[in-house]
């Protein structure tokens, strides 16, 4: 008697007998434990759209669009005359999949990483995207500077301002101040942001 697994299942890591001798009576059954065959699908060899598993069920996944993606970013550069030039850059990411050849269930691995190419801002005669620096200055009630933080930006860029993140230890921002949430980088520079602070106190229990 020849023993073998079905075409979409395989023996569960066990040693199968290669032969069986029948007795006149009291023959013991031969038990074979089976597990589902799970096939790895590489992203370079995706499942065709109409493909099926051995049990004739369609495979709902692991197709080209499931395993390979092209991600596009668009860079718009507007010159001083208002003309905009668009540059598209693409990056490709992929993942592999595993198909259960009994149920048709598809599970996926993690996506790979990808990179867009570097981009150099085109030169415009008479103009340059100058790098500028501004300061967030923390001062006490007497006008003494306690701390200065530098913030970098480029011409025509809007820089977010959040002084609450870097208040000097032991100090707090004096309430009811008009602190800008952003500052605009201009060809003439960036305004300094002054933040008034006072000693932090707490009641003793």
Helices and strands as residue ranges (DSSP letters): E 9-11, E 34-36, E 38-41, G 43-45, H 64-67, E 68-78, E 84-94, E 97-100, E 106-108, E 131-139, E 145-154, E 158-160, G 163-166, E 171-173, E 182-184, E 193-199
